[in-house]
């Protein structure tokens, strides 16, 4: 005897395809941070119903797009609110259709209002990186050092955007050779593991034959565990370049 499918999901009958498509188009053009404002003062039980309905939305035209948008909005909520809504979700398996319709319609109106009343200026760290790009490296480092006392995670994100590992490909040969003089073999080998070809070639064309051979041997001996921290090695190289630039030992574009 087969068991009933208790996990079957159906789109609520009160949701019309045209309205769902309209909402999808709206959220496609809206950053989750903007839509987030629509959930700030919503009862957690109502929010749970809305998010659960979203996970059931799968139609021929929109697929799982609305569920994905809802997930991104949920991910932006404060952690304590996430926990509270999650608790409500586990206890919300049925709801009166009229109540569900009301919750859905009210939340959609809140989202539309939030979009009309909120201007998204972009990611904060990206905006700061753009602003700092007008300063020289010494000034950038001084400002980031001061900011790092309060928000170290922000500093890391901004630094990565100011000068990335991929930007090493734009360095002059002299700058590459300066780095090679002080960068230890193991860090460089790890940083170049699966690195973009352009970066790999920029380093190898500035190495002596013996240096290149030593790096190739070191790379070939990397263990799986070591390759998992290649990003850490790349950050070390980028930090070295930025520090050298701040001291005037090489030039980078900012």
C-alpha positions in Angstrom: 0.0 0.0 0.0 1.4 3.4 -1.0 1.5 6.2 1.6 -0.1 9.5 0.8 2.3 12.2 -0.4 2.3 14.6 2.7 5.0 16.7 1.1 2.9 17.6 -2.0 3.0 21.4 -2.7 0.4 23.3 -4.6 0.1 26.9 -5.5 -2.7 28.5 -3.5 -5.8 28.9 -5.7 -6.3 32.6 -4.9 -2.9 33.5 -6.6 -3.3 34.5 -10.2 -0.6 33.9 -12.7 -0.6 37.5 -14.0 -0.3 38.9 -10.4 2.6 36.5 -9.7 4.4 37.6 -12.9 3.9 41.2 -11.9 5.4 40.6 -8.5 8.3 38.6 -10.1 9.1 41.5 -12.5 9.0 43.9 -9.6 11.4 41.9 -7.4 13.7 41.2 -10.3 14.4 45.0 -10.4 14.6 45.5 -6.6 17.4 44.8 -4.2 16.5 42.5 -1.3 17.5 45.3 1.1 14.7 47.6 -0.3 12.0 44.9 0.0 13.3 44.1 3.5 11.7 47.3 4.8 8.3 45.7 4.2 9.0 43.1 6.8 10.2 45.2 9.7 7.0 45.6 11.6 5.1 42.5 10.3 3.8 40.0 12.8 6.1 37.0 12.6 3.2 34.5 12.2 2.1 36.5 9.1 5.6 36.7 7.8 5.9 32.9 8.2 2.7 32.4 6.2 4.0 34.7 3.5 7.3 32.9 3.2 5.7 29.5 3.2 3.4 30.5 0.4 6.4 31.7 -1.6 8.1 28.3 -1.2 5.0 26.7 -2.8 5.0 29.0 -5.8 6.0 27.2 -8.9 4.3 27.9 -12.1 5.2 27.3 -15.7 6.2 30.9 -16.3 8.0 31.9 -13.1 9.4 28.6 -11.9 11.1 29.1 -8.5 11.9 32.7 -9.0 9.6 34.1 -6.4 10.8 31.5 -3.9 14.3 32.6 -4.5 13.5 36.3 -4.0 11.7 35.4 -0.8 14.7 33.5 0.4 17.0 36.4 -0.3 14.7 38.7 1.7 14.6 36.3 4.6 18.4 36.0 4.6 18.6 39.8 5.1 16.4 39.8 8.2 17.9 40.3 11.7 18.9 36.9 13.1 16.5 37.0 16.0 13.6 37.7 13.6 14.8 34.8 11.4 14.7 32.5 14.4 11.2 33.7 15.4 9.8 33.3 11.9 11.5 29.9 11.6 9.7 28.7 14.8 6.4 29.9 13.4 7.0 28.1 10.1 7.4 24.8 11.9 4.0 25.3 13.5 2.2 26.7 10.5 1.0 23.8 8.4 -2.5 24.9 7.6 -4.2 28.3 7.4 -7.7 29.5 6.4 -7.7 30.4 2.7 -9.2 33.8 3.3 -6.6 34.5 6.0 -3.8 33.5 3.7 -5.2 35.7 0.9 -5.4 38.7 3.3 -1.8 38.1 4.6 -0.5 37.7 1.0 -2.2 40.8 -0.4 -1.3 43.0 2.6 2.4 41.9 2.3 2.5 42.6 -1.4 1.2 46.1 -0.8 3.9 46.6 1.9 6.5 45.5 -0.5 5.3 47.9 -3.2 5.1 50.7 -0.7 8.7 50.0 0.5 9.9 50.0 -3.1 8.3 53.4 -3.7 9.6 54.9 -0.5 13.1 53.5 -0.5 16.1 54.4 -2.6 18.9 51.8 -2.8 22.3 53.5 -3.0 24.2 50.3 -3.5 26.3 48.0 -1.3 28.0 50.0 1.5 31.4 48.4 1.1 31.3 48.9 -2.7 30.4 52.5 -2.3 33.3 53.1 0.2 35.7 51.3 -2.2 34.7 53.6 -5.0 35.1 56.7 -2.7 38.5 55.5 -1.5 39.7 54.9 -5.1 40.2 58.7 -5.3 42.8 58.5 -2.5 46.4 57.3 -2.8 47.3 54.0 -1.2 48.8 55.6 1.9 45.7 57.6 2.6 43.5 54.5 1.9 45.5 52.4 4.4 45.3 55.1 7.1 41.6 55.4 6.8 41.0 51.7 6.6 43.2 51.2 9.7 41.1 53.7 11.7 37.9 52.1 10.4 39.3 48.6 11.3 39.2 49.4 15.0 35.4 49.4 14.8 34.5 47.3 11.8 37.3 44.9 10.8 35.1 42.8 8.6 34.1 45.9 6.6 37.8 46.8 6.1 38.6 43.3 4.7 35.7 43.6 2.1 36.7 47.1 1.1 40.4 46.2 0.7 39.5 43.3 -1.5 37.6 45.6 -3.8 40.2 48.3 -3.9 42.9 45.9 -5.3 42.1 42.3 -6.1 44.4 39.4 -6.9 43.3 39.7 -10.5 44.6 43.3 -10.5 48.2 41.8 -10.2 48.0 41.3 -13.9 48.2 45.1 -14.4 51.4 45.6 -12.4 54.6 46.6 -14.2 57.3 44.0 -14.5 59.4 45.9 -12.0 56.7 45.7 -9.4 56.3 41.9 -10.0 60.0 41.4 -9.6 59.9 43.4 -6.3 57.3 41.1 -5.0 59.2 38.0 -6.0 62.2 39.2 -4.0 60.3 38.9 -0.7 57.5 36.5 -1.3 58.2 33.1 0.1 58.0 30.1 -2.3 55.3 28.2 -0.5 52.9 31.2 -0.4 53.4 32.0 -4.0 53.0 28.4 -5.1 49.7 28.3 -3.2 48.5 31.6 -4.5 49.2 30.6 -8.1 47.3 27.3 -7.7 44.5 27.4 -10.3 45.1 31.2 -10.6 43.9 32.9 -13.8 46.4 32.3 -16.7 47.1 36.0 -17.0 48.3 36.2 -13.4 50.2 32.9 -13.6 52.1 34.1 -16.7 52.9 37.6 -15.3 54.8 36.0 -12.4 56.5 33.3 -14.4 57.7 35.6 -17.1 59.5 37.6 -14.4 61.1 34.7 -12.7 64.5 33.1 -13.4 64.5 29.6 -14.8 65.5 28.2 -11.4 62.7 30.2 -9.6 60.1 28.9 -12.0 61.2 25.3 -11.6 61.1 25.7 -7.8 57.6 27.1 -7.9 56.4 24.3 -10.2 57.9 21.7 -7.9 56.3 23.3 -4.9 52.9 23.5 -6.7 53.0 19.9 -7.7 53.6 18.9 -4.1 50.6 20.8 -2.7 48.2 18.6 -0.7 44.4 18.8 -1.1 44.2 20.4 2.3 46.7 23.1 1.3 44.8 23.9 -1.9 41.7 24.7 0.1 43.4 27.8 1.6 44.7 29.2 -1.7 42.5 32.2 -1.2 44.3 33.0 2.1 47.6 32.9 0.2 46.2 35.3 -2.4 45.0 37.7 0.3 48.6 37.6 1.7 50.0 38.6 -1.7 47.5 41.4 -2.2 48.2 42.7 1.3 51.9 42.6 0.6 51.4 44.6 -2.7 49.3 47.2 -0.9 51.8 47.6 1.9 54.7 48.0 -0.6 52.7 50.5 -2.6 52.0 52.5 0.6 55.7 52.6 1.3 56.5 53.7 -2.2 58.3 50.5 -3.1 56.0 49.9 -6.1 53.1 51.5 -7.9 49.6 50.2 -8.3 46.6 51.9 -9.9 43.9 52.9 -7.4 
